[in-house]
Each structure stands twice: as C-alpha cells, then as structure tokens.
C-alpha cells in the first residue's frame, strides 16, 4: 500500500471510530437530577440532545444514584408517560444494556421491554420498576 492510500484508510477509520463513539455517547447519556429520600426529579429537557444544527430526542436516559447499586434507565413512552427501570437482570443480576427501546442482558441474553416486561429467557421475572409522575417540566421517580 502506498503512503497516500495508507493515510486515506487511516483517516476513514478515525472518522468512523469517532462517529461511533459520538453515537454511543449520545445514546447512553447520564442525566442530571435532584433527589430526596423518597424521589428523584429529572427535567424532561434531559431527553433532548442539542447537536450543532439539529435536535435529537433521546428514547431514554440513565441515572446513577448512591441509593442503588445499579443505574436506573428512564424511558420516554410519550410526553407524559415515562418508565423507570432498575438495570439489574432478574435472572442472575447482571447489569443490563439498553438498546433502543429494549434492554439486553450481556450475561445470558435475556431481553426486556422499555417498561420492564421480560421478553426472552432465561429470565422469568420482569424488572424492578419505580412509579413515575410528571408535570410540564419534570419527571418524578418515586421510591
Ligand atoms: S443474568 Fe441476565 S440472563 Fe442471566
């Protein structure tokens, strides 16, 4: 391979890699929140990602609290309905990976809907969920 071809290939690999990293970073976004002993408050605006010239709606955000060993995954079902799921697999406790509108267990492949319903074994139980309420500006996750 000639030097100029090598440089072109390396540039394309770097561009592809950075696009992939940016894509991953924007999909697994850890939201800002405030908390009390009984609830977490997340602004609805945390589901909006402003890129340079476009606005992207996030299907979910993640929340890492001191109270829970596993992160919470908060899915936007519609403007006034959100689900809050503990990202702990109900099979043997591995941490789940959100993938679009469902979650997958990296250990044995169980899958769950964005409301925590088990879809694929070996898990047999639904995820731990937390009730949510909303107003015009915020989502409240209750413990
Ligand atoms: S721990 Fe998740 S499928 Fe086994």
Backbone and ligand atoms as CSV (ligand in chain L), in Angstrom:
chain,resi,resn,atom,element,x,y,z
A,1,UNK,N,N,0.848,-1.180,0.000
A,1,UNK,CA,C,0.000,0.000,0.000
A,1,UNK,C,C,0.891,1.240,0.000
A,2,UNK,N,N,0.544,2.151,-0.852
A,2,UNK,CA,C,1.327,3.366,-0.923
A,2,UNK,C,C,0.970,4.285,0.241
A,3,UNK,N,N,1.885,5.196,0.497
A,3,UNK,CA,C,1.735,6.078,1.659
A,3,UNK,C,C,0.418,6.870,1.627
A,4,UNK,N,N,0.073,7.434,0.488
A,4,UNK,CA,C,-1.144,8.244,0.394
A,4,UNK,C,C,-2.393,7.388,0.630
A,5,UNK,N,N,-2.386,6.153,0.141
A,5,UNK,CA,C,-3.528,5.254,0.386
A,5,UNK,C,C,-3.617,4.905,1.870
A,6,UNK,N,N,-2.457,4.669,2.476
A,6,UNK,CA,C,-2.428,4.357,3.906
A,6,UNK,C,C,-3.036,5.504,4.727
A,7,UNK,N,N,-2.669,6.730,4.382
A,7,UNK,CA,C,-3.193,7.900,5.103
A,7,UNK,C,C,-4.695,8.008,4.911
A,8,UNK,N,N,-5.186,7.764,3.683
A,8,UNK,CA,C,-6.631,7.819,3.430
A,8,UNK,C,C,-7.371,6.774,4.270
A,9,UNK,N,N,-6.849,5.550,4.297
A,9,UNK,CA,C,-7.502,4.481,5.057
A,9,UNK,C,C,-7.521,4.826,6.545
A,10,UNK,N,N,-6.388,5.308,7.064
A,10,UNK,CA,C,-6.323,5.675,8.484
A,10,UNK,C,C,-7.310,6.790,8.808
A,11,UNK,N,N,-7.441,7.770,7.919
A,11,UNK,CA,C,-8.371,8.877,8.148
A,11,UNK,C,C,-9.804,8.382,8.197
A,12,UNK,N,N,-10.153,7.482,7.265
A,12,UNK,CA,C,-11.517,6.947,7.258
A,12,UNK,C,C,-11.799,6.142,8.519
A,13,UNK,N,N,-10.842,5.353,8.975
A,13,UNK,CA,C,-11.028,4.572,10.200
A,13,UNK,C,C,-11.229,5.501,11.386
A,14,UNK,N,N,-10.437,6.568,11.463
A,14,UNK,CA,C,-10.569,7.523,12.572
A,14,UNK,C,C,-11.930,8.213,12.534
A,15,UNK,N,N,-12.376,8.618,11.339
A,15,UNK,CA,C,-13.684,9.273,11.224
A,15,UNK,C,C,-14.800,8.327,11.645
A,16,UNK,N,N,-14.728,7.091,11.182
A,16,UNK,CA,C,-15.742,6.105,11.554
A,16,UNK,C,C,-15.736,5.845,13.033
A,17,UNK,N,N,-14.556,5.728,13.615
A,17,UNK,CA,C,-14.445,5.478,15.053
A,17,UNK,C,C,-14.999,6.619,15.876
A,18,UNK,N,N,-14.690,7.852,15.490
A,18,UNK,CA,C,-15.195,8.986,16.266
A,18,UNK,C,C,-16.698,9.119,16.113
A,19,UNK,N,N,-17.245,8.822,14.928
A,19,UNK,CA,C,-18.703,8.866,14.741
A,19,UNK,C,C,-19.372,7.816,15.613
A,20,UNK,N,N,-18.768,6.634,15.693
A,20,UNK,CA,C,-19.323,5.571,16.521
A,20,UNK,C,C,-19.283,5.957,17.992
A,21,UNK,N,N,-18.168,6.522,18.430
A,21,UNK,CA,C,-18.056,6.938,19.825
A,21,UNK,C,C,-19.075,8.009,20.161
A,22,UNK,N,N,-19.247,8.978,19.243
A,22,UNK,CA,C,-20.225,10.030,19.490
A,22,UNK,C,C,-21.616,9.444,19.561
A,23,UNK,N,N,-21.910,8.494,18.687
A,23,UNK,CA,C,-23.213,7.843,18.694
A,23,UNK,C,C,-23.458,7.126,20.011
A,24,UNK,N,N,-22.451,6.376,20.486
A,24,UNK,CA,C,-22.588,5.659,21.752
A,24,UNK,C,C,-22.759,6.633,22.899
A,25,UNK,N,N,-21.961,7.702,22.864
A,25,UNK,CA,C,-22.016,8.661,23.961
A,25,UNK,C,C,-23.386,9.296,24.055
A,26,UNK,N,N,-23.988,9.612,22.897
A,26,UNK,CA,C,-25.275,10.276,22.957
A,26,UNK,C,C,-26.388,9.303,23.313
A,27,UNK,N,N,-26.238,7.993,23.043
A,27,UNK,CA,C,-27.309,7.068,23.356
A,27,UNK,C,C,-27.302,6.677,24.834
A,28,UNK,N,N,-26.138,6.544,25.467
A,28,UNK,CA,C,-26.087,6.221,26.887
A,28,UNK,C,C,-25.723,7.467,27.674
A,29,UNK,N,N,-26.683,8.344,27.773
A,29,UNK,CA,C,-26.487,9.631,28.429
A,29,UNK,C,C,-26.927,9.536,29.887
A,30,UNK,N,N,-26.058,9.949,30.794
A,30,UNK,CA,C,-26.404,10.002,32.218
A,30,UNK,C,C,-26.991,11.376,32.511
A,31,UNK,N,N,-28.251,11.386,32.915
A,31,UNK,CA,C,-28.987,12.629,33.113
A,31,UNK,C,C,-28.624,13.291,34.437
A,32,UNK,N,N,-28.766,14.604,34.451
A,32,UNK,CA,C,-28.667,15.362,35.691
A,32,UNK,C,C,-29.987,15.200,36.428
A,33,UNK,N,N,-29.944,15.197,37.737
A,33,UNK,CA,C,-31.174,15.022,38.514
A,33,UNK,C,C,-30.978,15.607,39.901
A,34,UNK,N,N,-32.075,15.758,40.622
A,34,UNK,CA,C,-32.008,16.083,42.039
A,34,UNK,C,C,-32.763,14.989,42.773
A,35,UNK,N,N,-32.462,14.832,44.059
A,35,UNK,CA,C,-33.098,13.719,44.770
A,35,UNK,C,C,-33.410,14.086,46.206
A,36,UNK,N,N,-34.379,13.367,46.750
A,36,UNK,CA,C,-34.688,13.415,48.174
A,36,UNK,C,C,-34.743,11.956,48.621
A,37,UNK,N,N,-35.148,11.730,49.849
A,37,UNK,CA,C,-35.191,10.348,50.342
A,37,UNK,C,C,-36.298,9.531,49.682
A,38,UNK,N,N,-37.269,10.191,49.072
A,38,UNK,CA,C,-38.401,9.455,48.512
A,38,UNK,C,C,-38.561,9.571,47.004
A,39,UNK,N,N,-37.793,10.455,46.371
A,39,UNK,CA,C,-37.953,10.588,44.919
A,39,UNK,C,C,-36.736,11.202,44.241
A,40,UNK,N,N,-36.689,10.990,42.944
A,40,UNK,CA,C,-35.698,11.621,42.068
A,40,UNK,C,C,-36.469,12.507,41.102
A,41,UNK,N,N,-35.923,13.675,40.824
A,41,UNK,CA,C,-36.530,14.597,39.873
A,41,UNK,C,C,-35.588,14.785,38.688
A,42,UNK,N,N,-36.111,14.534,37.492
A,42,UNK,CA,C,-35.348,14.692,36.251
A,42,UNK,C,C,-36.111,15.657,35.357
A,43,UNK,N,N,-35.416,16.615,34.790
A,43,UNK,CA,C,-36.085,17.535,33.863
A,43,UNK,C,C,-36.376,16.815,32.543
A,44,UNK,N,N,-37.537,17.075,31.988
A,44,UNK,CA,C,-37.881,16.484,30.688
A,44,UNK,C,C,-36.887,16.916,29.609
A,45,UNK,N,N,-36.287,18.068,29.805
A,45,UNK,CA,C,-35.324,18.562,28.809
A,45,UNK,C,C,-34.077,17.681,28.740
A,46,UNK,N,N,-33.862,16.818,29.731
A,46,UNK,CA,C,-32.722,15.893,29.675
A,46,UNK,C,C,-32.877,14.889,28.527
A,47,UNK,N,N,-34.086,14.750,28.004
A,47,UNK,CA,C,-34.316,13.829,26.884
A,47,UNK,C,C,-34.065,14.498,25.531
A,48,UNK,N,N,-33.680,15.760,25.559
A,48,UNK,CA,C,-33.425,16.490,24.321
A,48,UNK,C,C,-31.928,16.723,24.200
A,49,UNK,N,N,-31.377,16.317,23.076
A,49,UNK,CA,C,-29.950,16.489,22.811
A,49,UNK,C,C,-29.787,17.509,21.695
A,50,UNK,N,N,-29.092,18.621,22.005
A,50,UNK,CA,C,-28.860,19.665,21.002
A,50,UNK,C,C,-27.504,19.435,20.363
A,51,UNK,N,N,-27.515,19.039,19.099
A,51,UNK,CA,C,-26.271,18.973,18.345
A,51,UNK,C,C,-26.113,20.306,17.637
A,52,UNK,N,N,-25.047,20.453,16.905
A,52,UNK,CA,C,-24.772,21.764,16.306
A,52,UNK,C,C,-25.956,22.333,15.535
A,53,UNK,N,N,-26.557,21.543,14.672
A,53,UNK,CA,C,-27.652,22.092,13.869
A,53,UNK,C,C,-28.896,21.207,13.882
A,54,UNK,N,N,-29.008,20.361,14.878
A,54,UNK,CA,C,-30.214,19.530,14.961
A,54,UNK,C,C,-30.546,19.211,16.418
A,55,UNK,N,N,-31.789,18.852,16.625
A,55,UNK,CA,C,-32.258,18.474,17.955
A,55,UNK,C,C,-32.667,17.015,17.899
A,56,UNK,N,N,-32.117,16.221,18.795
A,56,UNK,CA,C,-32.383,14.788,18.811
A,56,UNK,C,C,-33.101,14.442,20.114
A,57,UNK,N,N,-34.180,13.671,19.997
A,57,UNK,CA,C,-34.903,13.195,21.173
A,57,UNK,C,C,-34.281,11.878,21.632
A,58,UNK,N,N,-33.859,11.838,22.871
A,58,UNK,CA,C,-33.317,10.591,23.419
A,58,UNK,C,C,-34.490,9.686,23.810
A,59,UNK,N,N,-34.438,8.380,23.463
A,59,UNK,CA,C,-35.513,7.481,23.892
A,59,UNK,C,C,-35.433,7.156,25.379
A,60,UNK,N,N,-34.244,7.304,25.937
A,60,UNK,CA,C,-34.054,7.012,27.359
A,60,UNK,C,C,-32.859,7.781,27.877
A,61,UNK,N,N,-32.798,7.939,29.200
A,61,UNK,CA,C,-31.613,8.461,29.880
A,61,UNK,C,C,-31.289,7.515,31.030
A,62,UNK,N,N,-30.049,7.554,31.469
A,62,UNK,CA,C,-29.621,6.741,32.607
A,62,UNK,C,C,-29.414,7.632,33.815
A,63,UNK,N,N,-29.614,7.055,34.984
A,63,UNK,CA,C,-29.413,7.779,36.234
A,63,UNK,C,C,-28.637,6.884,37.180
A,64,UNK,N,N,-27.543,7.400,37.697
A,64,UNK,CA,C,-26.758,6.654,38.683
A,64,UNK,C,C,-26.946,7.333,40.026
A,65,UNK,N,N,-27.498,6.600,40.969
A,65,UNK,CA,C,-27.748,7.160,42.296
A,65,UNK,C,C,-26.847,6.476,43.322
A,66,UNK,N,N,-26.729,7.095,44.477
A,66,UNK,CA,C,-25.994,6.455,45.574
A,66,UNK,C,C,-26.866,5.398,46.241
A,67,UNK,N,N,-28.165,5.519,46.085
A,67,UNK,CA,C,-29.105,4.622,46.751
A,67,UNK,C,C,-29.162,3.241,46.106
A,68,UNK,N,N,-28.877,3.165,44.818
A,68,UNK,CA,C,-29.000,1.909,44.095
A,68,UNK,C,C,-27.660,1.457,43.550
A,69,UNK,N,N,-27.408,0.162,43.644
A,69,UNK,CA,C,-26.158,-0.402,43.128
A,69,UNK,C,C,-26.125,-0.360,41.600
A,70,UNK,N,N,-27.300,-0.450,40.987
A,70,UNK,CA,C,-27.404,-0.463,39.526
A,70,UNK,C,C,-27.987,0.872,39.065
A,71,UNK,N,N,-27.646,1.289,37.859
A,71,UNK,CA,C,-28.271,2.515,37.334
A,71,UNK,C,C,-29.769,2.299,37.094
A,72,UNK,N,N,-30.472,3.410,36.987
A,72,UNK,CA,C,-31.864,3.381,36.548
A,72,UNK,C,C,-31.877,3.769,35.079
A,73,UNK,N,N,-32.771,3.161,34.332
A,73,UNK,CA,C,-32.989,3.543,32.945
A,73,UNK,C,C,-34.398,4.126,32.865
A,74,UNK,N,N,-34.492,5.371,32.434
A,74,UNK,CA,C,-35.786,6.043,32.348
A,74,UNK,C,C,-36.136,6.194,30.878
A,75,UNK,N,N,-37.199,5.522,30.463
A,75,UNK,CA,C,-37.656,5.573,29.075
A,75,UNK,C,C,-38.791,6.565,28.929
A,76,UNK,N,N,-38.765,7.300,27.827
A,76,UNK,CA,C,-39.891,8.160,27.480
A,76,UNK,C,C,-40.867,7.339,26.649
A,77,UNK,N,N,-42.050,7.089,27.207
A,77,UNK,CA,C,-43.084,6.348,26.478
A,77,UNK,C,C,-43.882,7.337,25.624
A,78,UNK,N,N,-44.306,8.450,26.234
A,78,UNK,CA,C,-44.846,9.597,25.491
A,78,UNK,C,C,-44.593,10.840,26.340
A,79,UNK,N,N,-45.152,11.991,25.952
A,79,UNK,CA,C,-44.798,13.248,26.632
A,79,UNK,C,C,-45.096,13.235,28.131
A,80,UNK,N,N,-46.081,12.469,28.533
A,80,UNK,CA,C,-46.454,12.453,29.953
A,80,UNK,C,C,-46.333,11.083,30.596
A,81,UNK,N,N,-45.718,10.150,29.908
A,81,UNK,CA,C,-45.573,8.808,30.459
A,81,UNK,C,C,-44.124,8.344,30.315
A,82,UNK,N,N,-43.547,7.993,31.445
A,82,UNK,CA,C,-42.158,7.534,31.481
A,82,UNK,C,C,-42.102,6.260,32.326
A,83,UNK,N,N,-41.143,5.390,32.009
A,83,UNK,CA,C,-40.921,4.216,32.845
A,83,UNK,C,C,-39.539,4.332,33.477
A,84,UNK,N,N,-39.417,3.876,34.700
A,84,UNK,CA,C,-38.129,3.906,35.414
A,84,UNK,C,C,-37.804,2.475,35.829
A,85,UNK,N,N,-36.705,1.938,35.280
A,85,UNK,CA,C,-36.348,0.533,35.468
A,85,UNK,C,C,-34.999,0.422,36.147
A,86,UNK,N,N,-34.884,-0.487,37.101
A,86,UNK,CA,C,-33.583,-0.805,37.674
A,86,UNK,C,C,-32.879,-1.721,36.679
A,87,UNK,N,N,-31.647,-1.375,36.321
A,87,UNK,CA,C,-30.947,-2.115,35.260
A,87,UNK,C,C,-30.257,-3.368,35.802
A,88,UNK,N,N,-30.990,-4.112,36.600
A,88,UNK,CA,C,-30.483,-5.362,37.165
A,88,UNK,C,C,-31.289,-6.505,36.569
A,89,UNK,N,N,-30.620,-7.411,35.877
A,89,UNK,CA,C,-31.318,-8.530,35.259
A,89,UNK,C,C,-31.981,-9.377,36.343
A,90,UNK,N,N,-33.215,-9.772,36.083
A,90,UNK,CA,C,-33.967,-10.573,37.056
A,90,UNK,C,C,-33.529,-12.038,37.055
A,91,UNK,N,N,-32.631,-12.417,36.146
A,91,UNK,CA,C,-32.149,-13.801,36.132
A,91,UNK,C,C,-31.068,-13.988,37.194
A,92,UNK,N,N,-29.885,-13.450,36.988
A,92,UNK,CA,C,-28.805,-13.599,37.972
A,92,UNK,C,C,-28.119,-12.284,38.299
A,93,UNK,N,N,-28.759,-11.179,37.964
A,93,UNK,CA,C,-28.285,-9.897,38.473
A,93,UNK,C,C,-27.242,-9.160,37.664
A,94,UNK,N,N,-26.991,-9.527,36.427
A,94,UNK,CA,C,-26.047,-8.755,35.606
A,94,UNK,C,C,-26.653,-7.390,35.269
A,95,UNK,N,N,-25.784,-6.426,35.020
A,95,UNK,CA,C,-26.265,-5.106,34.626
A,95,UNK,C,C,-26.669,-5.124,33.161
A,96,UNK,N,N,-27.856,-4.614,32.875
A,96,UNK,CA,C,-28.420,-4.655,31.531
A,96,UNK,C,C,-27.856,-3.549,30.651
A,97,UNK,N,N,-27.935,-3.762,29.349
A,97,UNK,CA,C,-27.553,-2.757,28.356
A,97,UNK,C,C,-28.803,-2.293,27.621
A,98,UNK,N,N,-29.119,-0.996,27.670
A,98,UNK,CA,C,-30.233,-0.513,26.853
A,98,UNK,C,C,-29.835,-0.512,25.378
A,99,UNK,N,N,-30.761,-0.960,24.542
A,99,UNK,CA,C,-30.523,-0.945,23.087
A,99,UNK,C,C,-31.800,-0.465,22.424
A,100,UNK,N,N,-31.867,0.838,22.174
A,100,UNK,CA,C,-33.091,1.387,21.604
A,100,UNK,C,C,-34.219,1.282,22.604
A,101,UNK,N,N,-35.314,0.645,22.206
A,101,UNK,CA,C,-36.476,0.589,23.096
A,101,UNK,C,C,-36.575,-0.729,23.871
A,102,UNK,N,N,-35.485,-1.414,24.054
A,102,UNK,CA,C,-35.476,-2.601,24.908
A,102,UNK,C,C,-34.118,-2.735,25.589
A,103,UNK,N,N,-34.026,-3.624,26.560
A,103,UNK,CA,C,-32.779,-3.848,27.289
A,103,UNK,C,C,-32.351,-5.298,27.115
A,104,UNK,N,N,-31.037,-5.499,27.007
A,104,UNK,CA,C,-30.478,-6.831,26.792
A,104,UNK,C,C,-29.500,-7.142,27.909
A,105,UNK,N,N,-29.521,-8.392,28.354
A,105,UNK,CA,C,-28.567,-8.825,29.363
A,105,UNK,C,C,-27.316,-9.387,28.668
A,106,UNK,N,N,-26.143,-8.855,28.999
A,106,UNK,CA,C,-24.925,-9.338,28.348
A,106,UNK,C,C,-24.489,-10.717,28.840
A,107,UNK,N,N,-25.057,-11.196,29.947
A,107,UNK,CA,C,-24.598,-12.477,30.517
A,107,UNK,C,C,-25.210,-13.687,29.818
A,108,UNK,N,N,-26.556,-13.731,29.694
A,108,UNK,CA,C,-27.189,-14.912,29.105
A,108,UNK,C,C,-28.247,-14.541,28.075
A,109,UNK,N,N,-28.345,-13.264,27.722
A,109,UNK,CA,C,-29.161,-12.867,26.589
A,109,UNK,C,C,-30.627,-12.559,26.831
A,110,UNK,N,N,-31.068,-12.500,28.071
A,110,UNK,CA,C,-32.471,-12.133,28.303
A,110,UNK,C,C,-32.749,-10.734,27.763
A,111,UNK,N,N,-34.001,-10.518,27.342
A,111,UNK,CA,C,-34.397,-9.208,26.837
A,111,UNK,C,C,-35.647,-8.740,27.570
A,112,UNK,N,N,-35.750,-7.418,27.720
A,112,UNK,CA,C,-36.853,-6.790,28.444
A,112,UNK,C,C,-37.356,-5.601,27.641
A,113,UNK,N,N,-38.650,-5.335,27.726
A,113,UNK,CA,C,-39.216,-4.164,27.041
A,113,UNK,C,C,-38.844,-2.887,27.789
A,114,UNK,N,N,-39.192,-1.751,27.194
A,114,UNK,CA,C,-38.900,-0.467,27.849
A,114,UNK,C,C,-39.816,-0.180,29.035
A,115,UNK,N,N,-40.713,-1.112,29.336
A,115,UNK,CA,C,-41.484,-0.996,30.574
A,115,UNK,C,C,-41.100,-2.108,31.563
A,116,UNK,N,N,-40.060,-2.879,31.223
A,116,UNK,CA,C,-39.526,-3.868,32.160
A,116,UNK,C,C,-40.110,-5.262,32.050
A,117,UNK,N,N,-40.888,-5.520,31.009
A,117,UNK,CA,C,-41.507,-6.836,30.836
A,117,UNK,C,C,-40.506,-7.784,30.181
A,118,UNK,N,N,-40.317,-8.969,30.789
A,118,UNK,CA,C,-39.382,-9.934,30.215
A,118,UNK,C,C,-39.924,-10.441,28.881
A,119,UNK,N,N,-39.036,-10.502,27.874
A,119,UNK,CA,C,-39.415,-10.952,26.537
A,119,UNK,C,C,-38.709,-12.233,26.123
A,120,UNK,N,N,-37.475,-12.434,26.630
A,120,UNK,CA,C,-36.695,-13.607,26.229
A,120,UNK,C,C,-36.052,-14.233,27.452
A,121,UNK,N,N,-36.120,-15.576,27.568
A,121,UNK,CA,C,-35.479,-16.261,28.679
A,121,UNK,C,C,-33.955,-16.208,28.546
A,122,UNK,N,N,-33.212,-16.591,29.577
A,122,UNK,CA,C,-33.658,-17.382,30.718
A,122,UNK,C,C,-34.362,-16.602,31.837
A,123,UNK,N,N,-34.331,-15.262,31.828
A,123,UNK,CA,C,-35.049,-14.535,32.880
A,123,UNK,C,C,-36.537,-14.883,32.799
A,124,UNK,N,N,-37.146,-15.048,33.967
A,124,UNK,CA,C,-38.566,-15.390,34.007
A,124,UNK,C,C,-39.393,-14.298,34.681
A,125,UNK,N,N,-38.724,-13.338,35.307
A,125,UNK,CA,C,-39.447,-12.283,36.013
A,125,UNK,C,C,-39.168,-10.926,35.371
A,126,UNK,N,N,-40.131,-10.033,35.515
A,126,UNK,CA,C,-39.972,-8.668,35.000
A,126,UNK,C,C,-38.942,-7.913,35.839
A,127,UNK,N,N,-38.522,-6.773,35.318
A,127,UNK,CA,C,-37.554,-5.938,36.036
A,127,UNK,C,C,-38.222,-5.207,37.195
A,128,UNK,N,N,-37.393,-4.778,38.128
A,128,UNK,CA,C,-37.864,-3.885,39.191
A,128,UNK,C,C,-38.138,-2.525,38.567
A,129,UNK,N,N,-39.322,-2.001,38.799
A,129,UNK,CA,C,-39.702,-0.697,38.256
A,129,UNK,C,C,-40.089,0.237,39.390
A,130,UNK,N,N,-40.088,1.508,39.111
A,130,UNK,CA,C,-40.470,2.524,40.093
A,130,UNK,C,C,-41.574,3.373,39.487
A,131,UNK,N,N,-42.575,3.731,40.288
A,131,UNK,CA,C,-43.653,4.572,39.759
A,131,UNK,C,C,-43.127,5.958,39.372
A,132,UNK,N,N,-43.698,6.507,38.329
A,132,UNK,CA,C,-43.312,7.853,37.893
A,132,UNK,C,C,-44.546,8.731,37.762
A,133,UNK,N,N,-44.359,10.017,37.986
A,133,UNK,CA,C,-45.376,11.024,37.691
A,133,UNK,C,C,-44.668,12.166,36.966
A,134,UNK,N,N,-45.452,13.034,36.358
A,134,UNK,CA,C,-44.852,14.154,35.623
A,134,UNK,C,C,-45.652,15.423,35.844
A,135,UNK,N,N,-45.031,16.549,35.542
A,135,UNK,CA,C,-45.746,17.798,35.323
A,135,UNK,C,C,-45.217,18.374,34.010
A,136,UNK,N,N,-45.433,19.629,33.749
A,136,UNK,CA,C,-44.995,20.187,32.454
A,136,UNK,C,C,-43.493,20.129,32.260
A,137,UNK,N,N,-42.746,20.210,33.371
A,137,UNK,CA,C,-41.293,20.371,33.267
A,137,UNK,C,C,-40.496,19.139,33.700
A,138,UNK,N,N,-41.023,18.388,34.656
A,138,UNK,CA,C,-40.220,17.345,35.309
A,138,UNK,C,C,-40.851,15.957,35.286
A,139,UNK,N,N,-39.973,14.983,35.519
A,139,UNK,CA,C,-40.384,13.599,35.767
A,139,UNK,C,C,-39.999,13.299,37.205
A,140,UNK,N,N,-40.908,12.690,37.934
A,140,UNK,CA,C,-40.640,12.339,39.330
A,140,UNK,C,C,-40.652,10.814,39.442
A,141,UNK,N,N,-39.568,10.282,39.946
A,141,UNK,CA,C,-39.454,8.828,40.151
A,141,UNK,C,C,-39.569,8.593,41.649
A,142,UNK,N,N,-40.567,7.795,42.022
A,142,UNK,CA,C,-40.876,7.609,43.449
A,142,UNK,C,C,-40.320,6.294,43.960
A,143,UNK,N,N,-39.784,6.320,45.187
A,143,UNK,CA,C,-39.256,5.109,45.821
A,143,UNK,C,C,-40.184,4.628,46.914
L,1,LIG,S1,S,-28.080,-12.722,34.332
L,1,LIG,FE1,FE,-29.275,-11.850,32.748
L,1,LIG,S2,S,-29.882,-13.500,31.518
L,1,LIG,FE2,FE,-28.694,-14.411,33.087
